[in-house]
């Protein structure tokens, strides 16, 4: 018997395991090593997931039939308790681009390696990171360092939004490059958190799709 009666019919092995109750947490899903290819899996295991639209841009290009306009949206999703996803999506309408990005971001969910890595903190906390994390996207590099409890997030707005969705409360951050490009700043921040978490994620489960473009 299925645990859920919502009309979802899983198409993957991981989806079937989730629906049948063999996997009941996102931690188990990520540790299973099975690829995350259905956003409904995340809906079932992380029902309190929030999304944040980080940037919306209008993209124009010339085609044989004339100028074509699309919207590109950059989105992060998270439960503010250790799980985070990121993606961008394009569509003819803003709403469609946002929904595409959210769907792909769910497939990119990672478990953030939170902890109390600052020498000023007692071990065992989850307010910050366990160690320094570095990420790069385009010309932008981001470094996130553990900070003591109570410091807050010393970060630019985009970086702070992503860290908050991930459940990181205290951190020192620095960035370099063309940080005015929101998509690269956001992606570099996500990459930093992903790099810090990869040692705990099976290699064959790291199938990341940053862009939900469907031309």
Kinemage of the C-alpha trace (Angstrom):
@kinemage 1
@onewidth
@group {chain A} dominant
@subgroup {mainchain}
@vectorlist {calphas} color= white
{ca unk a 1} P 0.000 0.000 0.000
{ca unk a 2} L 1.190 3.519 -0.753
{ca unk a 3} L 1.711 6.004 2.033
{ca unk a 4} L 0.417 8.788 -0.196
{ca unk a 5} L -2.819 9.097 -2.091
{ca unk a 6} L -2.093 12.168 -4.203
{ca unk a 7} L -2.171 10.753 -7.717
{ca unk a 8} L 1.614 10.603 -8.050
{ca unk a 9} L 2.799 7.580 -10.011
{ca unk a 10} L 6.580 7.188 -9.516
{ca unk a 11} L 8.650 6.536 -12.629
{ca unk a 12} L 11.956 5.759 -10.928
{ca unk a 13} L 13.228 3.230 -8.429
{ca unk a 14} L 13.843 5.951 -5.842
{ca unk a 15} L 10.333 7.316 -6.337
{ca unk a 16} L 8.799 3.887 -5.795
{ca unk a 17} L 10.831 3.359 -2.635
{ca unk a 18} L 9.637 6.721 -1.290
{ca unk a 19} L 6.003 6.092 -2.138
{ca unk a 20} L 6.088 2.605 -0.625
{ca unk a 21} L 7.682 3.896 2.583
{ca unk a 22} L 11.008 2.079 2.199
{ca unk a 23} L 12.680 5.518 2.203
{ca unk a 24} L 11.107 7.999 4.585
{ca unk a 25} L 13.612 10.863 4.841
{ca unk a 26} L 15.662 13.018 2.513
{ca unk a 27} L 18.811 11.838 4.245
{ca unk a 28} L 17.964 8.247 3.320
{ca unk a 29} L 17.149 9.297 -0.245
{ca unk a 30} L 20.502 11.037 -0.722
{ca unk a 31} L 22.422 8.210 0.952
{ca unk a 32} L 20.712 5.623 -1.265
{ca unk a 33} L 22.879 6.622 -4.216
{ca unk a 34} L 19.820 6.542 -6.485
{ca unk a 35} L 19.446 9.542 -8.831
{ca unk a 36} L 16.879 12.206 -7.943
{ca unk a 37} L 14.786 12.572 -11.107
{ca unk a 38} L 11.290 13.341 -9.759
{ca unk a 39} L 10.469 16.553 -7.904
{ca unk a 40} L 7.570 14.752 -6.202
{ca unk a 41} L 10.149 12.861 -4.150
{ca unk a 42} L 11.221 16.134 -2.562
{ca unk a 43} L 7.604 17.208 -2.081
{ca unk a 44} L 6.990 14.026 -0.088
{ca unk a 45} L 10.159 14.085 1.995
{ca unk a 46} L 10.517 17.852 2.544
{ca unk a 47} L 6.938 19.181 2.660
{ca unk a 48} L 8.017 22.467 4.285
{ca unk a 49} L 10.361 23.466 1.474
{ca unk a 50} L 10.518 27.201 0.729
{ca unk a 51} L 11.587 28.871 -2.503
{ca unk a 52} L 13.295 32.185 -3.114
{ca unk a 53} L 13.455 33.940 -6.496
{ca unk a 54} L 16.949 35.452 -6.585
{ca unk a 55} L 16.887 37.069 -10.013
{ca unk a 56} L 14.669 37.539 -13.095
{ca unk a 57} L 16.079 38.627 -16.437
{ca unk a 58} L 14.601 39.071 -19.891
{ca unk a 59} L 16.668 37.275 -22.535
{ca unk a 60} L 16.336 38.137 -26.226
{ca unk a 61} L 17.700 36.315 -29.235
{ca unk a 62} L 17.163 36.441 -32.962
{ca unk a 63} L 15.636 33.478 -34.787
{ca unk a 64} L 14.524 32.897 -38.374
{ca unk a 65} L 11.056 34.062 -37.392
{ca unk a 66} L 12.288 37.219 -35.675
{ca unk a 67} L 13.237 38.281 -32.188
{ca unk a 68} L 12.350 35.804 -29.451
{ca unk a 69} L 11.976 36.896 -25.834
{ca unk a 70} L 12.267 34.614 -22.839
{ca unk a 71} L 12.562 35.145 -19.115
{ca unk a 72} L 15.342 33.583 -17.067
{ca unk a 73} L 14.706 33.066 -13.365
{ca unk a 74} L 17.254 32.055 -10.748
{ca unk a 75} L 15.749 30.206 -7.793
{ca unk a 76} L 16.939 28.586 -4.568
{ca unk a 77} L 14.849 26.204 -2.465
{ca unk a 78} L 15.472 25.071 1.091
{ca unk a 79} L 13.856 23.999 4.347
{ca unk a 80} L 16.013 26.259 6.569
{ca unk a 81} L 17.220 23.097 8.278
{ca unk a 82} L 20.107 21.685 6.282
{ca unk a 83} L 18.655 21.062 2.805
{ca unk a 84} L 19.176 23.310 -0.202
{ca unk a 85} L 18.604 23.273 -3.975
{ca unk a 86} L 19.446 25.719 -6.755
{ca unk a 87} L 18.602 26.118 -10.446
{ca unk a 88} L 17.612 28.524 -13.177
{ca unk a 89} L 14.810 28.161 -15.683
{ca unk a 90} L 13.620 29.873 -18.854
{ca unk a 91} L 10.181 30.290 -20.332
{ca unk a 92} L 8.088 32.684 -22.400
{ca unk a 93} L 6.313 33.749 -19.192
{ca unk a 94} L 7.817 34.759 -15.840
{ca unk a 95} L 5.581 32.357 -13.926
{ca unk a 96} L 6.555 29.468 -16.158
{ca unk a 97} L 10.257 30.245 -15.761
{ca unk a 98} L 9.909 30.336 -11.977
{ca unk a 99} L 8.072 27.004 -11.873
{ca unk a 100} L 10.635 25.355 -14.148
{ca unk a 101} L 13.469 26.620 -11.975
{ca unk a 102} L 11.782 25.429 -8.774
{ca unk a 103} L 11.218 21.982 -10.261
{ca unk a 104} L 14.856 21.613 -11.309
{ca unk a 105} L 16.121 23.059 -7.994
{ca unk a 106} L 14.312 20.263 -6.173
{ca unk a 107} L 16.261 17.720 -8.212
{ca unk a 108} L 19.499 19.428 -7.100
{ca unk a 109} L 18.799 19.103 -3.363
{ca unk a 110} L 21.917 18.692 -1.233
{ca unk a 111} L 22.421 18.155 2.486
{ca unk a 112} L 24.448 21.088 3.800
{ca unk a 113} L 27.307 20.077 6.066
{ca unk a 114} L 26.356 22.266 9.029
{ca unk a 115} L 28.234 22.315 12.298
{ca unk a 116} L 30.120 24.534 14.740
{ca unk a 117} L 33.458 24.788 13.002
{ca unk a 118} L 34.541 28.031 14.649
{ca unk a 119} L 37.226 27.675 17.311
{ca unk a 120} L 35.118 30.009 19.473
{ca unk a 121} L 32.163 27.577 19.586
{ca unk a 122} L 31.534 24.386 21.484
{ca unk a 123} L 31.431 21.306 19.224
{ca unk a 124} L 28.109 19.735 18.316
{ca unk a 125} L 26.186 22.780 17.120
{ca unk a 126} L 24.559 23.298 13.727
{ca unk a 127} L 24.632 27.089 13.525
{ca unk a 128} L 27.429 27.331 10.972
{ca unk a 129} L 29.619 25.084 8.799
{ca unk a 130} L 32.096 22.439 9.910
{ca unk a 131} L 34.891 23.887 7.754
{ca unk a 132} L 35.635 26.545 5.166
{ca unk a 133} L 33.771 26.078 1.866
{ca unk a 134} L 34.815 27.457 -1.530
{ca unk a 135} L 32.844 27.669 -4.768
{ca unk a 136} L 33.257 29.161 -8.238
{ca unk a 137} L 30.933 30.017 -11.123
{ca unk a 138} L 32.107 32.004 -14.124
{ca unk a 139} L 34.389 34.755 -12.846
{ca unk a 140} L 32.871 34.694 -9.358
{ca unk a 141} L 34.419 32.899 -6.390
{ca unk a 142} L 32.787 32.631 -2.970
{ca unk a 143} L 34.353 31.577 0.313
{ca unk a 144} L 32.253 30.715 3.363
{ca unk a 145} L 33.962 30.379 6.744
{ca unk a 146} L 32.540 29.023 10.022
{ca unk a 147} L 31.630 31.777 12.468
{ca unk a 148} L 30.753 31.726 16.191
{ca unk a 149} L 27.154 31.514 17.301
{ca unk a 150} L 25.481 34.896 17.445
{ca unk a 151} L 27.604 36.581 14.786
{ca unk a 152} L 24.935 36.267 12.093
{ca unk a 153} L 25.630 36.190 8.371
{ca unk a 154} L 28.338 38.553 7.186
{ca unk a 155} L 27.317 38.265 3.548
{ca unk a 156} L 25.872 40.047 0.527
{ca unk a 157} L 22.103 39.777 0.072
{ca unk a 158} L 22.142 36.948 -2.482
{ca unk a 159} L 24.619 34.882 -0.469
{ca unk a 160} L 22.701 35.567 2.738
{ca unk a 161} L 19.389 34.463 1.193
{ca unk a 162} L 20.895 31.137 0.137
{ca unk a 163} L 22.570 30.517 3.492
{ca unk a 164} L 19.324 31.276 5.319
{ca unk a 165} L 17.412 28.773 3.175
{ca unk a 166} L 20.110 26.218 3.981
{ca unk a 167} L 19.746 26.796 7.729
{ca unk a 168} L 23.174 28.394 8.200
{ca unk a 169} L 22.838 31.079 10.878
{ca unk a 170} L 26.422 32.279 11.366
{ca unk a 171} L 29.158 32.639 8.734
{ca unk a 172} L 31.904 34.877 7.423
{ca unk a 173} L 31.802 35.174 3.642
{ca unk a 174} L 33.879 36.811 0.936
{ca unk a 175} L 33.457 36.965 -2.833
{ca unk a 176} L 35.532 38.024 -5.805
{ca unk a 177} L 34.902 38.597 -9.500
{ca unk a 178} L 31.857 40.104 -11.198
{ca unk a 179} L 29.601 39.699 -8.156
{ca unk a 180} L 26.929 41.931 -9.706
{ca unk a 181} L 26.017 38.943 -11.882
{ca unk a 182} L 23.458 37.403 -9.532
{ca unk a 183} L 23.279 34.033 -11.272
{ca unk a 184} L 27.031 33.418 -10.921
{ca unk a 185} L 27.132 34.712 -7.347
{ca unk a 186} L 24.243 32.433 -6.401
{ca unk a 187} L 25.692 29.442 -8.244
{ca unk a 188} L 29.132 29.958 -6.668
{ca unk a 189} L 27.522 30.044 -3.212
{ca unk a 190} L 25.610 26.838 -3.910
{ca unk a 191} L 28.756 25.229 -5.326
{ca unk a 192} L 30.658 26.117 -2.158
{ca unk a 193} L 28.047 24.421 0.036
{ca unk a 194} L 27.895 21.454 -2.330
{ca unk a 195} L 31.682 21.074 -2.319
{ca unk a 196} L 31.652 20.984 1.470
{ca unk a 197} L 28.922 18.336 1.447
{ca unk a 198} L 30.253 16.074 -1.319
{ca unk a 199} L 32.396 13.991 0.999
{ca unk a 200} L 29.142 12.702 2.502
{ca unk a 201} L 27.255 12.192 -0.767
{ca unk a 202} L 27.725 9.093 -2.965
{ca unk a 203} L 29.548 10.110 -6.153
{ca unk a 204} L 26.913 8.564 -8.437
{ca unk a 205} L 24.188 10.640 -6.758
{ca unk a 206} L 25.758 14.003 -7.701
{ca unk a 207} L 23.735 14.583 -10.866
{ca unk a 208} L 23.200 18.342 -10.854
{ca unk a 209} L 21.057 20.150 -13.455
{ca unk a 210} L 21.572 23.885 -12.973
{ca unk a 211} L 19.349 24.966 -15.834
{ca unk a 212} L 15.808 23.815 -16.427
{ca unk a 213} L 15.794 25.137 -19.980
{ca unk a 214} L 13.384 23.418 -22.326
{ca unk a 215} L 13.700 24.883 -25.802
